[in-house]
Amino acid sequence: MNIEEIDFTDAEMLRQKAEEILKEKQQKEERISQDELDAQKLLHELQVHQVELEMQNEELRHAYETAELTLKKYTLVFELSSVGYFMLDAEGAICDLNFSGAEMLGERRFSLMNSNFKLFVSEKSKSVFNNFFQRLYTSYAIESCEVLLGSDKKSFHSVYMEGVVTEDDQKCLLSVVDISKFRKQDK
């Protein structure tokens, strides 16, 4: 019904048209208010998610700072220890070592990388070391031995070493202590 077709003197027809127009307006308002409600819900969800992400970011930042401090601490312990630390592969090649380890072998640290550790074990200690190294890779337990360690340039020193093989990458971790001073006191 168009407004032009309405007889404004007919109260019933006028009321019917007014109700139709009101109903259309209410439906439009309901659609608008439902859209606004959906937008408000979406905005609320986004704001909650943003706060969650900020909290996770703060936790990650804290974990990163903790990891950095721990790394610094253990790097200092590893590098400044008087104990020689070595990481060897299954063939005996040096994958990593600290400064004390390099000093025990009488060479510069980075020149020792990929060198075979067995080259620094004295001839008379080779069988002891080879048995020790073999036991490490068969027992996967902590093993120990005493050998003479050094190089041709420097004299050999008595050392006590403990080792273990990591299950993950099959690397041998060795800690080596120079006991030659104690041996001299025993004599």
Rosetta blueprint (number, residue, H / E / L):
1 M L
2 N L
3 I H
4 E H
5 E H
6 I L
7 D L
8 F L
9 T L
10 D L
11 A H
12 E H
13 M H
14 L H
15 R H
16 Q H
17 K H
18 A H
19 E H
20 E H
21 I H
22 L H
23 K H
24 E H
25 K H
26 Q H
27 Q H
28 K H
29 E H
30 E H
31 R H
32 I H
33 S H
34 Q H
35 D H
36 E H
37 L H
38 D H
39 A H
40 Q H
41 K H
42 L H
43 L H
44 H H
45 E H
46 L H
47 Q H
48 V H
49 H H
50 Q H
51 V H
52 E H
53 L H
54 E H
55 M H
56 Q H
57 N H
58 E H
59 E H
60 L H
61 R H
62 H H
63 A H
64 Y H
65 E H
66 T H
67 A H
68 E H
69 L H
70 T H
71 L H
72 K H
73 K H
74 Y H
75 T H
76 L H
77 V H
78 F H
79 E H
80 L H
81 S L
82 S L
83 V L
84 G E
85 Y E
86 F E
87 M E
88 L E
89 D L
90 A L
91 E L
92 G L
93 A E
94 I E
95 C E
96 D E
97 L E
98 N L
99 F H
100 S H
101 G H
102 A H
103 E H
104 M H
105 L H
106 G L
107 E L
108 R L
109 R H
110 F H
111 S H
112 L L
113 M L
114 N L
115 S L
116 N E
117 F H
118 K H
119 L H
120 F H
121 V E
122 S L
123 E H
124 K H
125 S H
126 K H
127 S H
128 V H
129 F H
130 N H
131 N H
132 F H
133 F H
134 Q H
135 R H
136 L H
137 Y H
138 T H
139 S H
140 Y L
141 A L
142 I L
143 E E
144 S E
145 C E
146 E E
147 V E
148 L E
149 L E
150 G L
151 S L
152 D L
153 K L
154 K L
155 S L
156 F L
157 H E
158 S E
159 V E
160 Y E
161 M E
162 E E
163 G E
164 V E
165 V E
166 T L
167 E L
168 D L
169 D L
170 Q L
171 K L
172 C E
173 L E
174 L E
175 S E
176 V E
177 V E
178 D E
179 I L
180 S H
181 K H
182 F H
183 R H
184 K H
185 Q H
186 D H
187 K L
